[in-house]
Amino acid sequence: MKIDIQDHMLVPKHEIMTEEEISDEFSDVDYD
């Protein structure tokens, strides 16, 4: 679970991502 927690700590990295990159990151999620 340590890796999972560390991954969540990298939120700032996501904030820097562009909308397109974010969309690409959540493309595998079904937000219908």
N, C-alpha and C positions, 0 to 999 in steps of 0.2 A: 504493500500500500504506500510505501515511502515514495516510490516513483510517481504514483498517482497524485500524491499531495504536492510534490515538487512541480509536477506538470501544472497544477492549478495555481501555483505561485508565479507562474510565468504569464499571468494575465496581462501585465503591461505590454508584453510582446504582441498580444492579440490586439490591444488598443491601437498599436502603431500600424497594424495591418490595414490595407485598403478595403473598401466595401467588397470589391471583387474577390479579394483573397479570402475574406470572411465567408462570403457566399460559397466559395469553392470549398472551404473547410467544413461548412455545414451542409454541403451538397448531399452527403450520405444520410443526413437526417431528414425525416419526412415531416416537414412543416406545412401541412395542407390546411 
